Amino acid sequence: MSEEEVILACDQNKIEKIILNLISNAIKFSNINTDIEIKVNTRLDLNKVFVSIKNYGEVIEKCNREKVFGKFMQLDDLYIRRSEGCGIGLFLVRKFVEMHDGKVYIDDLDDMDDATQFTFSLPIKVIDK
């Protein structure tokens, strides 16, 4: 189900940092001239909003999917690293999502895609003004 507008209680700055970090990573690890797909899906039956960011290029193997959320974690070798960073971004993404009682994970995709998709979900919470 798609909604025109869903209002939920959240820290806007933290949500912005989550999305910008995931988009930045998607850009860094995409093949040249490929798309980055961003989807927002509202599941009122689950009382959640899902945001997915998919890039085509470097695939994160299943055995490394939890590791990438570790503090100062980078999967590629220091001497052949193709992008800058200190490995703190996905750690912060997970912490910020969990601060909102949400979850973040890497989706299982068709292996033929050569794509990686991060999804985070947030509960739809409202507060009295």
Beta strands, then each sheet from edge to edge (+ up, - down):
strand 1: 36-43
strand 2: 48-56
strand 3: 103-106
strand 4: 115-123
sheet 1: 1+ 2- 4+ 3-
end
